[in-house]
């Protein structure tokens, strides 16, 4: 189906928005009136610019407070409409959005509303324009789609139809039955469909709509379910995004437009319309890659953690460190531009940082095809003769994601690019990589969740807010069902906060106490935790004799859920990276979020 996006969904000037929409692959746009009014271009020039970019102008919007008003007010409304219809002719737009009235002058009179909308549509028809009437969720008298359709049906004008908006419908919906009335609307009378998702907070619906909409798949609405209802009614127009979001308005338009287009591709797949390559869910973490200008500090840290330097890349300054099934690459070469994390609000990109992740994939080539179909940049690689052909894509934050295989017959093995050294994988305390915590640029958090869910096929858990000493940290984990891949995505408390923007690698161990002792005996420093934390633990839980004292000594934190227990501790930060040692018992599913405020405060104090 055709895809479209409202210019209000993107940041920048109207010209920048149109360019971003075209580059992302949209077929058309909704021109928001404020964007046109602020543009130095004439309507004719905007029309020509859209044509040059291959964009249709699918809708002009909005016209407000048009119906069910006193006669004198309606006369002024028609005069305003005549001027707007003439402007639309210059613009080349033939469909206008009319929102249900919020005016205090509006009367609760459906017959009057139908009569005045008929007159408005009759005037529009003289200009070759159709009118799409939409129920605002906060409309004064008309706030539901079925009520708006009743008025349109009563008016009975061929140039008057309805616009269905997923936010206005789903924000008032109490369940699937509320959507069944869509089937009663003839498809040819659904003139337009606007799509948006949103989280499910308790707040005023107007504020919710104007500031917190998301692209489909980024919130809690069943947008795909609504789309299926609309398609069954016979709608065959464009799928258009209308998203009011404060973060999107401040972010760069180009990446936001790509995120928007990806959301529609995934929405069509979920609704049974698309033919994307099937998801190829990763089965584990092959490696984490650290890029650093100075290998000595991170090498010392890895050595203290029990890792052994086991191999060196044949043609690049990259060393492999291993312990059990945990693998860390240390890269001292110059980082390519696409490997640098997006600097946002002063986020540093220098020093040691977690820049790439290798994901074990059952079919790396198929996984890369899906990623490319969902607009993920496929990254070029400098390969020498004999290097394994590895597929890599860029995540929204710039992290390289390698889709690879380790020691699996019939698939290219990234490990074959390395020459073994004298060291052997240490049997130490760490068993494997438990999870990777990837801090995101503050304005790409929702995009990152949708990317990892849609492109990689990971399941997204509920979002968690954590109190930081200097603000609020938001986190949402994505993972495989069996926990083979776990990636908490976080957005820092403040764009310029160094601690909040550090990333970390969590190493799974069967005995965190033994692992912590081995680390400190090897010269490593664990993050000290305040005594008050352990006093609180003693009040909340009962421990075996001496257990809590051991945790206090080593800086081990503790949590439990309905499934099991979690013990964990942290190293000091090197550059932009720190490590965590974790012990999961009994099927614990979380990440110790309850302890995050204590950890963050301790890291601030340790700087």
Secondary structure, DSSP 8 states (H G I E B T S, - for coil): --EEEEGGGS-S-HHHHHHHHHHHT-SEEEEEHHHHHH-SS-HHHHHHHHHHHT-EEEEEEEE-S-SS--HHHHHHHHHHHHHHHHHHHHHT--EEEEE----TT--S-HHHHHHHHHHHHHHHHHTT-EEEEE--TT-SS--SHHHHHHHHHHH--TTEEEEEEHHHHHTT--SGGGGGGGGGS-GGGEEEEEE-EE----S-HHHHHHHBEE-TTSSSS-HHHHHHHHHHTT--S-EEE---BHHHHHS-HHHHHHHHHHHHHHHHHHTT-----------EEEEEEEE-S-HHHHHHHHHHHT-EEEEEESSSSEEEEEETTEEEEEE-S---GGGS----TT----SSEEEEEEEE-TTHHHHHHHHHHTT--B------TT----EEEE-TTS-EEEEEBSS-TTS-BGGGGEEE-S---B--SEEEEEEEEEEE-TT-HHHHHHHHHHTT--EE---EEEEETTEEEEEEEEE-TTSSSEEEEEE-SSTT-TTTT-EEEEEEES-HHHHHHHHHHTT--B----HHHHHHHHHH----TTHHHHHHHHT-EEEE-SS-EEEEEEB--BTTEEEEEEEEETT--S--GGGHHHHHHHHHHH-
